[in-house]
Amino acid sequence: MYQFESELSKRKKKRFIVKTLTILLIILAVVSFIYYMLMHYKVVNIYVDGNVHYTSDEIKEIVMDGPLGDNSLYLSLKYKNKELKDVPFVDTIQVSIISNDTIRISVYEKALAGYVEYLGKYMYFDKDGTVVESSNVKTEGICQITGLSFDYMVLGKPLPVEDETIFKKILSTNQLLTKYSLDCRRMDFGPGGGLTLYFGDIRAEFGNVDDLDERIMRLPKILPSLEGKKGVLDMKDKTGKSESIIFLPDNLKDD
């Protein structure tokens, strides 16, 4: 009887040792795997593209914040076309692995058509006129839109203007400005929708015209000759093919 209990005790002790060693080996394997993942996929090189409103360093801080923020594998899984609701002007961010220690952060910003000033804030809207962001900071590269009439606005809703076709005109004008590499600071719609574009101190008045493309395409050749001047460039009564464009300096206009 005593010998049987001794044998049973030995077996239990042996099973305990085997079980303990197995657990330790599993723990060691897990720790080794984690260590390998942390060190092998530790981010060293970072490329950022698609960012306009934020610097590359700001994007890196957003993406690599928190635990495992420097692990390329984790970041690629976390930011797989991830929509960001708490980062103004950014729609989605995607992180792709170039190599184990190198990642590419692709930023897809919201397509903004312009902004209006309202109650001391800059309200940015998209091509459909939907207000997508409200900010205390004016962002370079986005054209200010003036002359729109509205009594209120709601974030996430279209600007309540009387003529909603104005947004198509804003979009088409922006496309032409991009096409001809023109930096327009302000786009104004006067009574009846007459268009005026502001390029620094030069105001190009188009009024209501149908051949806007033919007229805007002339500006890249005209504007450099007016550098340092201030006044009105009359584009209303001239066709795009006309060689006669009137510029009225403000000092002459005042006289």
QUINORQUI-V152878 format. One record per residue. PHI is phi as a letter, one per 20 degrees, with the letter a starting at -180 (NA if undefined). OMEGA is omega in whole degrees, -180 to 180 (NA if undefined). Layout:
phi=PHI omega=OMEGA
phi=PHI omega=OMEGA
This chain:
phi=NA omega=-179
phi=f omega=-180
phi=f omega=179
phi=f omega=180
phi=f omega=180
phi=f omega=178
phi=f omega=180
phi=f omega=179
phi=f omega=178
phi=f omega=-180
phi=f omega=178
phi=f omega=-180
phi=f omega=180
phi=f omega=179
phi=f omega=180
phi=f omega=180
phi=f omega=180
phi=f omega=-180
phi=f omega=-180
phi=f omega=178
phi=f omega=179
phi=f omega=179
phi=f omega=179
phi=f omega=178
phi=f omega=178
phi=f omega=179
phi=f omega=179
phi=f omega=179
phi=f omega=180
phi=f omega=179
phi=f omega=179
phi=f omega=179
phi=f omega=179
phi=f omega=179
phi=f omega=179
phi=f omega=-179
phi=f omega=-178
phi=f omega=-176
phi=e omega=-176
phi=f omega=-178
phi=d omega=178
phi=f omega=-175
phi=f omega=177
phi=d omega=-178
phi=d omega=-177
phi=c omega=174
phi=d omega=-180
phi=c omega=176
phi=c omega=178
phi=n omega=-178
phi=e omega=177
phi=c omega=-176
phi=e omega=-180
phi=c omega=175
phi=f omega=179
phi=f omega=179
phi=f omega=178
phi=f omega=178
phi=f omega=179
phi=f omega=180
phi=f omega=179
phi=f omega=-174
phi=f omega=-171
phi=e omega=179
phi=f omega=174
phi=n omega=-180
phi=g omega=-179
phi=m omega=-179
phi=f omega=179
phi=d omega=-180
phi=d omega=-174
phi=f omega=-179
phi=f omega=179
phi=f omega=-178
phi=f omega=-180
phi=f omega=178
phi=f omega=-178
phi=f omega=-177
phi=d omega=175
phi=d omega=-173
phi=l omega=-177
phi=e omega=177
phi=e omega=-179
phi=d omega=-178
phi=e omega=-176
phi=d omega=178
phi=d omega=-179
phi=g omega=176
phi=m omega=180
phi=d omega=179
phi=e omega=179
phi=c omega=175
phi=c omega=177
phi=c omega=177
phi=d omega=178
phi=c omega=-179
phi=e omega=174
phi=e omega=171
phi=b omega=-174
phi=g omega=-178
phi=d omega=-177
phi=c omega=180
phi=c omega=173
phi=d omega=178
phi=d omega=180
phi=d omega=-177
phi=d omega=177
phi=d omega=-176
phi=e omega=178
phi=f omega=180
phi=f omega=-177
phi=d omega=180
phi=e omega=-179
phi=r omega=177
phi=b omega=174
phi=c omega=176
phi=e omega=-177
phi=b omega=179
phi=l omega=176
phi=m omega=180
phi=c omega=176
phi=e omega=-177
phi=d omega=-177
phi=e omega=-179
phi=c omega=-177
phi=e omega=-175
phi=f omega=179
phi=e omega=-180
phi=n omega=180
phi=f omega=180
phi=f omega=-174
phi=d omega=-179
phi=b omega=173
phi=c omega=-175
phi=b omega=174
phi=e omega=-176
phi=d omega=177
phi=e omega=-177
phi=e omega=178
phi=f omega=177
phi=n omega=178
phi=d omega=-175
phi=f omega=175
phi=f omega=179
phi=d omega=178
phi=c omega=179
phi=n omega=177
phi=e omega=-178
phi=d omega=177
phi=b omega=-177
phi=d omega=-178
phi=b omega=173
phi=b omega=-179
phi=c omega=179
phi=g omega=-180
phi=n omega=180
phi=c omega=178
phi=f omega=174
phi=f omega=-175
phi=e omega=178
phi=e omega=-177
phi=f omega=-179
phi=d omega=-176
phi=f omega=178
phi=f omega=179
phi=f omega=-178
phi=f omega=175
phi=f omega=179
phi=f omega=177
phi=f omega=-179
phi=f omega=-178
phi=f omega=178
phi=f omega=177
phi=f omega=180
phi=f omega=178
phi=f omega=178
phi=f omega=177
phi=f omega=-179
phi=g omega=-177
phi=d omega=174
phi=l omega=-179
phi=d omega=-180
phi=e omega=-179
phi=e omega=-178
phi=e omega=-176
phi=b omega=178
phi=c omega=-175
phi=d omega=177
phi=d omega=-178
phi=e omega=178
phi=g omega=-179
phi=m omega=177
phi=n omega=178
phi=f omega=-172
phi=e omega=172
phi=c omega=179
phi=d omega=-177
phi=d omega=176
phi=c omega=-174
phi=m omega=-180
phi=e omega=179
phi=d omega=178
phi=d omega=180
phi=e omega=-177
phi=e omega=-179
phi=d omega=-176
phi=m omega=176
phi=d omega=-179
phi=c omega=179
phi=e omega=-177
phi=e omega=-176
phi=f omega=-179
phi=g omega=-177
phi=f omega=-180
phi=e omega=-179
phi=f omega=-178
phi=f omega=180
phi=e omega=-174
phi=f omega=180
phi=g omega=178
phi=e omega=-176
phi=e omega=-172
phi=g omega=180
phi=g omega=-180
phi=f omega=-179
phi=d omega=-179
phi=g omega=-179
phi=n omega=180
phi=d omega=-178
phi=c omega=-180
phi=r omega=-175
phi=d omega=174
phi=d omega=-174
phi=e omega=179
phi=d omega=-172
phi=f omega=-171
phi=d omega=-178
phi=d omega=175
phi=e omega=-179
phi=f omega=-177
phi=e omega=-178
phi=f omega=178
phi=e omega=-175
phi=d omega=177
phi=d omega=-176
phi=e omega=172
phi=d omega=-179
phi=d omega=179
phi=f omega=-179
phi=f omega=-179
phi=f omega=176
phi=f omega=-180
phi=f omega=180
phi=f omega=179
phi=f omega=NA
